[in-house]
């Protein structure tokens, strides 16, 4: 059973569809962009966290319940297992564009 991770692994989604629960978790894989918008667009932007790499940006959000998401492959989740997923987020003021 693969360990849950959002870090790069040696398996690609085509080799082992359950090898990585969060696809493109580092947002560095230019062949895969698995992030979707919930009522708004999303994009890969640069720089990412700490001024390096890439990040996912959800924008033109029409309400607080709009943002980004990713569908997990349910066949990869075993009953009664625990998964710990963490991430870093930065919020921006929609009028000024400055981080809050």
DSSP file (Angstrom, degrees, kcal/mol; ACC not computed):
  #  RESIDUE AA STRUCTURE BP1 BP2  ACC     N-H-->O    O-->H-N    N-H-->O    O-->H-N    TCO  KAPPA ALPHA  PHI   PSI    X-CA   Y-CA   Z-CA
    1    1 A X              0   0    0      0, 0.0     2,-0.0     0, 0.0    18,-0.0   0.000 360.0 360.0 360.0 126.6    0.0    0.0    0.0
    2    2 A X        -     0   0    0     16,-0.1     2,-0.2     1,-0.1    18,-0.1  -0.361 360.0-114.0 -67.9 146.9    1.5    3.3   -1.0
    3    3 A X        -     0   0    0     16,-0.1    18,-0.2     1,-0.1     2,-0.2  -0.584  36.5-103.8 -76.5 140.7    2.2    5.9    1.8
    4    4 A X        +     0   0    0     -2,-0.2     2,-0.3    16,-0.1    -1,-0.1  -0.461  58.2 152.2 -66.1 134.6    0.1    9.0    1.5
    5    5 A X        -     0   0    0     -2,-0.2    17,-1.1     1,-0.1    16,-0.4  -0.992  47.1-161.6-157.9 154.2    2.1   11.9    0.2
    6    6 A X  S    S+     0   0    0     -2,-0.3     2,-0.2    15,-0.1     3,-0.1   0.170  71.7 100.0-118.5  12.0    1.9   15.1   -1.7
    7    7 A X  S    S-     0   0    0      1,-0.1    18,-0.1    18,-0.1    15,-0.1  -0.581  90.7 -79.5 -91.8 159.5    5.6   15.1   -2.4
    8    8 A X        -     0   0    0     -2,-0.2     2,-0.3    16,-0.1    -1,-0.1  -0.289  52.2-168.0 -57.7 140.1    7.1   13.9   -5.8
    9    9 A X        -     0   0    0      2,-0.3    11,-0.1    -3,-0.1    -1,-0.0  -0.773  33.8-113.1-122.3 171.0    7.2   10.1   -6.1
   10   10 A X  S    S+     0   0    0     -2,-0.3     2,-0.4     9,-0.1    -2,-0.1   0.621  95.0  79.6 -79.8 -11.7    8.9    7.8   -8.6
   11   11 A X        -     0   0    0      8,-0.1    -2,-0.3     5,-0.1     2,-0.2  -0.778  69.2-148.3 -99.8 140.8    5.6    6.6   -9.9
   12   12 A X    >>  -     0   0    0     -2,-0.4     4,-2.8     1,-0.1     3,-0.7  -0.626  33.5-103.5 -97.2 163.3    3.5    8.6  -12.4
   13   13 A X  T 34 S+     0   0    0      1,-0.3    -1,-0.1    -2,-0.2     6,-0.1   0.796 123.9  52.1 -57.2 -27.2   -0.3    8.6  -12.5
   14   14 A X  T 34 S+     0   0    0      2,-0.1    -1,-0.3     1,-0.1     3,-0.2   0.828 113.8  42.0 -78.9 -30.2   -0.1    6.3  -15.5
   15   15 A X  T <4 S+     0   0    0     -3,-0.7     2,-0.3     1,-0.3    -2,-0.2   0.924 137.6   4.5 -79.0 -47.7    2.3    3.8  -13.8
   16   16 A X    ><  -     0   0    0     -4,-2.8     3,-2.2     1,-0.1     4,-0.3  -0.823  62.4-167.0-141.9  96.1    0.6    3.7  -10.4
   17   17 A X  T 3  S+     0   0    0     -2,-0.3     3,-0.2     1,-0.3    56,-0.2   0.674  92.8  45.6 -62.7 -15.3   -2.7    5.7  -10.2
   18   18 A X  T 3  S+     0   0    0      1,-0.1    -1,-0.3    57,-0.1     3,-0.2   0.295  83.3  97.1-107.6   9.3   -2.6    5.3   -6.3
   19   19 A X  S <  S+     0   0    0     -3,-2.2     2,-0.3     1,-0.2    -8,-0.1   0.663  93.5  29.4 -71.7 -16.1    1.1    6.2   -5.9
   20   20 A X        -     0   0    0     -4,-0.3    -1,-0.2    -3,-0.2   -16,-0.1  -0.888  63.3-164.9-148.3 110.5    0.3    9.8   -5.1
   21   21 A X  S    S+     0   0    0    -16,-0.4     2,-0.8    -2,-0.3    52,-0.3   0.943  87.4  46.5 -63.7 -48.9   -3.0   10.8   -3.4
   22   22 A X  S >  S-     0   0    0    -17,-1.1     3,-1.0    50,-0.1    -1,-0.2  -0.850  89.9-141.2 -95.8 110.0   -2.7   14.5   -4.2
   23   23 A X  T 3  S+     0   0    0     -2,-0.8    11,-0.2     1,-0.3    -2,-0.0  -0.488  80.8   1.5 -72.0 139.2   -1.7   14.8   -7.9
   24   24 A X  T >  S+     0   0    0     -2,-0.2     3,-1.1     1,-0.1    -1,-0.3   0.884  79.0 165.5  52.6  44.3    0.8   17.5   -8.6
   25   25 A X  T <  S+     0   0    0     -3,-1.0    -1,-0.1     1,-0.3   -18,-0.1   0.761  75.4  45.4 -63.3 -26.0    1.0   18.4   -5.0
   26   26 A X  T 3  S-     0   0    0     29,-0.0    28,-0.4    27,-0.0    -1,-0.3   0.552 102.1-135.0 -91.5  -8.6    4.2   20.5   -5.5
   27   27 A X  S <  S+     0   0    0     -3,-1.1    -2,-0.1     1,-0.1    28,-0.1   0.683  78.8 107.8  62.0  21.3    2.7   22.2   -8.6
   28   28 A X        +     0   0    0     26,-0.1     2,-0.9    25,-0.1    -1,-0.1   0.598  42.9  98.3-101.3 -14.2    6.0   21.6  -10.3
   29   29 A X    >   -     0   0    0      1,-0.2     3,-0.9     3,-0.1    -2,-0.1  -0.649  52.2-170.2 -79.5 106.3    4.9   18.8  -12.7
   30   30 A X  T 3  S+     0   0    0     -2,-0.9    -1,-0.2     1,-0.2     3,-0.1   0.613  82.8  59.7 -74.7 -10.3    4.3   20.6  -16.0
   31   31 A X  T 3  S+     0   0    0      1,-0.2     2,-0.4    -3,-0.0    -1,-0.2   0.680 107.7  46.8 -87.2 -19.2    2.7   17.4  -17.5
   32   32 A X    <   +     0   0    0     -3,-0.9     2,-0.4     2,-0.0    -1,-0.2  -0.985  51.2 170.7-127.2 129.1    0.0   17.2  -14.9
   33   33 A X        +     0   0    0     -2,-0.4    -9,-0.1    -3,-0.1    -3,-0.1  -0.817   9.6 167.5-133.7  96.1   -2.2   20.0  -13.6
   34   34 A X        +     0   0    0     -2,-0.4     2,-0.4   -11,-0.2    37,-0.3   0.275  36.9 111.0 -96.9  10.2   -4.8   18.4  -11.5
   35   35 A X        -     0   0    0     35,-0.1     2,-0.3   -11,-0.1    35,-0.2  -0.701  45.4-169.6 -92.1 137.3   -6.3   21.5   -9.8
   36   36 A X  E     -A   69   0A   0     33,-2.9    33,-2.4    -2,-0.4     2,-0.4  -0.863  19.2-120.8-123.4 156.0   -9.8   22.6  -10.7
   37   37 A X  E     -A   68   0A   0     -2,-0.3     2,-0.9    31,-0.2    31,-0.2  -0.777  10.4-144.0 -97.3 141.9  -11.8   25.7   -9.9
   38   38 A X  E    S-A   67   0A   0     29,-3.0    29,-0.6    -2,-0.4     3,-0.1  -0.787  89.9 -28.5-102.2  86.6  -15.1   25.6   -8.0
   39   39 A X  S    S+     0   0    0     -2,-0.9    23,-0.3     1,-0.2     2,-0.3   0.633 134.6  64.1  80.4  14.8  -17.0   28.4   -9.8
   40   40 A X  S    S-     0   0    0     27,-0.3    -1,-0.2    21,-0.1    20,-0.1  -0.979  86.8 -93.0-159.0 161.9  -13.9   30.2  -10.7
   41   41 A X  E     -B   59   0B   0     18,-0.6    18,-2.0    -2,-0.3     2,-0.3  -0.449  31.9-161.8 -79.3 156.7  -10.7   29.8  -12.8
   42   42 A X  E     -B   58   0B   0     16,-0.2     2,-0.3    -7,-0.1    16,-0.2  -0.950   8.7-176.7-131.7 155.3   -7.4   28.5  -11.4
   43   43 A X  E     -B   57   0B   0     14,-1.9    14,-2.9    -2,-0.3     2,-0.5  -0.990  32.4-112.1-149.5 154.5   -3.9   28.8  -12.8
   44   44 A X  E     -B   56   0B   0     -2,-0.3     2,-0.3    12,-0.2    12,-0.2  -0.804  46.6-176.9 -84.5 125.8   -0.3   27.7  -12.1
   45   45 A X  E     -B   55   0B   0     10,-2.9    10,-2.2    -2,-0.5     2,-0.3  -0.843  15.9-106.0-125.9 161.8    1.7   30.9  -11.1
   46   46 A X  S    S+     0   0    0     -2,-0.3     8,-0.2     8,-0.2     2,-0.1  -0.996  85.5  40.4-137.9 139.6    5.2   31.7  -10.3
   47   47 A X  S    S-     0   0    0      6,-0.4     7,-0.2    -2,-0.3     6,-0.2   0.498  74.2-171.7 -82.6 164.6    6.8   32.4   -7.9
   48   48 A X    >   -     0   0    0      4,-1.4     3,-1.9     5,-0.3     7,-0.2   0.043  47.7 -17.6 -97.2-150.7    5.4   29.9   -5.4
   49   49 A X  G >  S+     0   0    0      5,-0.5     3,-1.1     1,-0.3    -1,-0.3  -0.275 134.5   8.7 -58.1 133.3    6.0   29.6   -1.6
   50   50 A X  G 3  S-     0   0    0      1,-0.2    -1,-0.3    -3,-0.1     3,-0.1   0.651 129.8 -69.1  70.7  15.8    9.1   31.4   -0.4
   51   51 A X  G <  S+     0   0    0     -3,-1.9     2,-0.3     1,-0.3    -1,-0.2   0.651 110.6 104.7  79.5  14.8    9.6   33.1   -3.8
   52   52 A X  S <  S-     0   0    0     -3,-1.1    -4,-1.4    -4,-0.2    -1,-0.3  -0.860  71.1 -12.2-126.6 159.8   10.5   29.8   -5.5
   53   53 A X  S    S-     0   0    0     -2,-0.3    -6,-0.4    -6,-0.2    -5,-0.3  -0.145  92.1 -47.6  59.7-141.8    8.9   27.3   -7.9
   54   54 A X        -     0   0    0    -28,-0.4    -5,-0.5    -7,-0.2     2,-0.3  -0.785  41.5-168.4-128.2 167.8    5.1   27.5   -8.6
   55   55 A X  E     -B   45   0B   0    -10,-2.2   -10,-2.9    -2,-0.3     2,-0.5  -0.926  28.3-109.0-146.1 168.3    1.8   27.8   -6.8
   56   56 A X  E     -B   44   0B   0     -2,-0.3     2,-0.5   -12,-0.2   -12,-0.2  -0.906  30.6-161.5-103.6 132.0   -1.9   27.4   -7.6
   57   57 A X  E     -B   43   0B   0    -14,-2.9   -14,-1.9    -2,-0.5     2,-0.5  -0.962   7.7-163.6-117.7 125.4   -3.9   30.6   -7.8
   58   58 A X  E     +B   42   0B   0     -2,-0.5     2,-0.3   -16,-0.2   -16,-0.2  -0.925  26.6 168.4-101.2 128.5   -7.7   30.6   -7.6
   59   59 A X  E     +B   41   0B   0    -18,-2.0   -18,-0.6    -2,-0.5     3,-0.1  -0.863  44.2  40.9-140.3 171.6   -9.1   34.0   -8.8
   60   60 A X  S    S-     0   0    0     -2,-0.3     2,-0.4     1,-0.2    -1,-0.2   0.884  72.3-179.1  54.8  41.5  -12.3   35.8   -9.8
   61   61 A X        -     0   0    0     -3,-0.2    -1,-0.2     1,-0.1   -21,-0.1  -0.590  22.0-158.4 -75.4 126.5  -14.0   34.1   -6.9
   62   62 A X        -     0   0    0     -2,-0.4     2,-0.3   -23,-0.3    -1,-0.1   0.457  69.2  -4.0 -84.9  -2.0  -17.6   35.1   -6.7
   63   63 A X  S >  S-     0   0    0      1,-0.1     3,-1.7     3,-0.0    -1,-0.1  -0.979  81.6 -85.2-176.4 170.9  -18.1   34.1   -3.0
   64   64 A X  T 3  S+     0   0    0     -2,-0.3    -1,-0.1     1,-0.3    -3,-0.0   0.761 120.5  58.6 -63.6 -25.6  -16.5   32.7    0.0
   65   65 A X  T 3  S+     0   0    0      2,-0.1     2,-0.3   -26,-0.0    -1,-0.3   0.307  88.8  93.8 -89.2   9.9  -17.4   29.1   -1.0
   66   66 A X    <   +     0   0    0     -3,-1.7     2,-0.3   -27,-0.1   -27,-0.1  -0.781  49.1  96.9-101.6 146.6  -15.5   29.4   -4.3
   67   67 A X  E     -A   38   0A   0    -29,-0.6   -29,-3.0    -2,-0.3     2,-0.3  -0.895  67.4 -44.2 174.6-143.2  -11.9   28.3   -4.7
   68   68 A X  E     +A   37   0A   0     -2,-0.3     2,-0.3   -31,-0.2   -31,-0.2  -0.829  46.6 168.0-119.8 158.2   -9.8   25.3   -5.9
   69   69 A X  E     -A   36   0A   0    -33,-2.4   -33,-2.9    -2,-0.3     2,-0.3  -0.963  21.7-145.4-156.2 171.4  -10.2   21.6   -5.4
   70   70 A X        -     0   0    0     -2,-0.3     2,-0.5   -35,-0.2   -35,-0.1  -0.983  22.0-127.7-144.2 133.3   -8.9   18.2   -6.6
   71   71 A X        -     0   0    0     -2,-0.3     2,-0.2   -37,-0.3    -2,-0.0  -0.700  24.0-141.1 -83.0 128.0  -10.9   15.0   -6.8
   72   72 A X        -     0   0    0     -2,-0.5     2,-1.0   -50,-0.1   -50,-0.1  -0.610  22.5-110.4 -83.9 148.8   -9.3   12.1   -5.0
   73   73 A X    >   -     0   0    0    -52,-0.3     3,-2.2    -2,-0.2     4,-0.3  -0.709  27.5-157.4 -78.5 106.1   -9.4    8.7   -6.6
   74   74 A X  G >  S+     0   0    0     -2,-1.0     3,-1.4     1,-0.3    -1,-0.2   0.777  87.6  66.2 -60.5 -28.6  -11.8    6.9   -4.2
   75   75 A X  G 3  S+     0   0    0      1,-0.3    -1,-0.3    -3,-0.1   -57,-0.1   0.669  97.6  56.8 -67.9 -13.6  -10.4    3.5   -5.2
   76   76 A X  G <  S+     0   0    0     -3,-2.2     2,-0.7   -59,-0.1    -1,-0.3   0.551  89.9  84.6 -92.2  -8.9   -7.1    4.5   -3.6
   77   77 A X    <   -     0   0    0     -3,-1.4     2,-0.3    -4,-0.3     3,-0.0  -0.846  70.0-149.9 -99.3 117.8   -8.6    5.3   -0.2
   78   78 A X    >   -     0   0    0     -2,-0.7     3,-1.2     1,-0.1    -2,-0.1  -0.629  28.1 -98.5 -86.7 144.0   -8.9    2.3    2.0
   79   79 A X  T 3  S+     0   0    0     -2,-0.3    -1,-0.1     1,-0.2     3,-0.1  -0.302 104.4  13.2 -58.9 139.9  -11.7    2.1    4.6
   80   80 A X  T 3  S+     0   0    0      1,-0.2     2,-0.3    -3,-0.0    -1,-0.2   0.735  95.3 127.6  64.7  27.5  -10.7    3.1    8.2
   81   81 A X    <   -     0   0    0     -3,-1.2     2,-0.4     2,-0.0    -1,-0.2  -0.806  52.5-133.1-107.2 156.8   -7.4    4.6    7.2
   82   82 A X        -     0   0    0     -2,-0.3     2,-0.4    -3,-0.1    -4,-0.0  -0.893  16.8-168.7-111.0 139.8   -6.2    8.1    8.2
   83   83 A X        -     0   0    0     -2,-0.4     2,-0.6     2,-0.0   -78,-0.0  -0.992   7.3-157.3-126.6 133.6   -4.7   10.6    5.8
   84   84 A X        +     0   0    0     -2,-0.4     2,-0.5   -80,-0.1    -2,-0.0  -0.950  15.2 178.9-113.8 115.3   -3.0   13.8    6.8
   85   85 A X        +     0   0    0     -2,-0.6     2,-0.3   -80,-0.0    -2,-0.0  -0.966   2.3 178.3-118.6 128.7   -2.8   16.4    4.2
   86   86 A X        +     0   0    0     -2,-0.5     2,-0.3     2,-0.0    -2,-0.0  -0.908   2.8 168.7-127.9 157.9   -1.3   19.8    4.8
   87   87 A X        -     0   0    0     -2,-0.3     2,-0.4     2,-0.0    -2,-0.0  -0.973  30.7-118.5-157.6 166.4   -0.7   22.9    2.6
   88   88 A X        -     0   0    0     -2,-0.3     2,-0.3     2,-0.0   -39,-0.1  -0.942  31.1-174.3-113.4 137.0    0.3   26.5    2.8
   89   89 A X        -     0   0    0     -2,-0.4     2,-0.4     2,-0.0    -2,-0.0  -0.961  13.1-162.4-131.6 148.2   -2.2   29.2    1.6
   90   90 A X        -     0   0    0     -2,-0.3     2,-0.3    10,-0.0    -2,-0.0  -0.999  13.1-149.1-129.9 129.9   -1.9   32.9    1.1
   91   91 A X        -     0   0    0     -2,-0.4     9,-2.8     0, 0.0     2,-0.4  -0.756   9.7-157.5 -98.8 144.7   -5.0   35.1    0.9
   92   92 A X  B     -C   99   0C   0     -2,-0.3     2,-0.4     7,-0.3     7,-0.2  -0.943  24.4-112.4-121.6 143.2   -5.1   38.3   -1.2
   93   93 A X     >  -     0   0    0      5,-3.0     4,-2.3    -2,-0.4     5,-0.1  -0.599  24.8-142.0 -69.8 126.7   -7.4   41.3   -0.9
   94   94 A X  T  4 S+     0   0    0     -2,-0.4    -1,-0.1     1,-0.2   -34,-0.1   0.742  96.1  41.3 -67.9 -22.3   -9.6   41.3   -4.0
   95   95 A X  T  4 S+     0   0    0      3,-0.1    -1,-0.2     1,-0.1    -2,-0.0   0.907 126.8  27.2 -90.1 -48.8   -9.5   45.1   -4.3
   96   96 A X  T  4 S-     0   0    0      2,-0.1    -2,-0.2     1,-0.0     3,-0.1   0.743  90.1-137.0 -87.5 -23.6   -5.9   45.9   -3.5
   97   97 A X     <  +     0   0    0     -4,-2.3     2,-0.2     1,-0.3    -3,-0.1   0.474  58.9 134.3  78.5   1.5   -4.3   42.7   -4.6
   98   98 A X        -     0   0    0      1,-0.1    -5,-3.0    -5,-0.1    -1,-0.3  -0.572  63.5-102.7 -84.7 147.9   -2.1   42.7   -1.4
   99   99 A X  B      C   92   0C   0     -7,-0.2    -7,-0.3    -2,-0.2    -1,-0.1  -0.385 360.0 360.0 -65.5 144.0   -1.6   39.7    0.7
  100  100 A X              0   0    0     -9,-2.8    -8,-0.2    -2,-0.1    -1,-0.1   0.366 360.0 360.0-117.2 360.0   -3.6   39.6    3.9
